[in-house]
Amino acid sequence: MFFLQVKPNMNVLIKAVIFGLFSSYIAEPFFQWLEVYVPIQWKFTYSFPIQIVIYLVAHYLSRKEKFSPFYKKKNH
């Protein structure tokens, strides 16, 4: 949610890559350290493209017209 709300008009692919890097290489090792997440034959690199797809789907869903926008569309 933080990434969706901060700088909403920024390039979505750049934000998706930042989210993927953060969640794959910082959040997952942290939860592994806390022993909440125990990977079995799974490398953090495998999660990177999955996290990008998760962000892109969340971005798409948050921009649907059914939801009240938390961003302002630019008038061209």
C-alpha positions as CSV (number, residue, x, y, z in Angstrom):
1,M,0.0,0.0,0.0
2,F,2.9,2.4,0.8
3,F,4.3,2.0,-2.7
4,L,0.9,2.5,-4.3
5,Q,0.3,5.7,-2.5
6,V,3.7,7.4,-2.6
7,K,4.3,9.2,-5.9
8,P,1.2,7.8,-7.6
9,N,2.2,9.2,-11.0
10,M,5.7,7.7,-11.1
11,N,6.5,5.0,-13.7
12,V,4.8,1.9,-12.5
13,L,7.5,-0.5,-13.7
14,I,10.2,1.3,-11.7
15,K,8.1,1.1,-8.6
16,A,7.4,-2.6,-9.3
17,V,11.1,-3.3,-9.5
18,I,11.8,-1.4,-6.3
19,F,9.0,-3.3,-4.6
20,G,10.4,-6.6,-5.9
21,L,13.9,-5.8,-4.7
22,F,12.7,-4.7,-1.3
23,S,10.4,-7.6,-0.7
24,S,12.6,-10.3,-2.1
25,Y,16.0,-9.2,-0.7
26,I,15.1,-7.4,2.5
27,A,11.6,-8.5,3.7
28,E,12.0,-12.2,3.0
29,P,15.4,-12.5,4.7
30,F,14.1,-10.6,7.7
31,F,11.2,-13.0,8.1
32,Q,13.5,-15.9,7.6
33,W,15.7,-14.5,10.4
34,L,12.6,-14.2,12.6
35,E,11.9,-17.9,11.7
36,V,8.5,-17.0,10.4
37,Y,9.4,-18.0,6.9
38,V,11.5,-21.2,6.3
39,P,12.4,-21.6,2.6
40,I,13.0,-25.2,1.4
41,Q,15.0,-25.3,-1.8
42,W,13.9,-21.7,-2.6
43,K,16.2,-18.8,-3.3
44,F,15.1,-15.2,-2.8
45,T,15.9,-14.5,-6.4
46,Y,13.0,-16.7,-7.4
47,S,10.6,-14.4,-5.6
48,F,11.7,-11.3,-7.4
49,P,9.6,-11.7,-10.6
50,I,6.6,-12.9,-8.5
51,Q,6.8,-9.8,-6.4
52,I,6.8,-7.6,-9.5
53,V,3.7,-9.3,-10.8
54,I,2.0,-8.9,-7.4
55,Y,2.7,-5.2,-7.4
56,L,1.5,-4.8,-11.0
57,V,-1.8,-6.5,-10.2
58,A,-2.2,-4.4,-7.1
59,H,-1.5,-1.3,-9.1
60,Y,-4.1,-2.3,-11.7
61,L,-6.7,-3.1,-9.2
62,S,-6.2,0.2,-7.3
63,R,-6.7,2.2,-10.5
64,K,-10.0,0.6,-11.4
65,E,-12.9,3.0,-11.6
66,K,-14.9,1.1,-9.0
67,F,-12.6,2.4,-6.3
68,S,-12.4,6.1,-5.2
69,P,-9.1,7.3,-6.4
70,F,-6.4,8.3,-3.9
71,Y,-4.5,10.0,-6.7
72,K,-5.4,12.8,-9.1
73,K,-5.4,12.2,-12.7
74,K,-3.5,14.8,-14.8
75,N,-5.6,16.8,-17.2
76,H,-3.9,16.9,-20.5
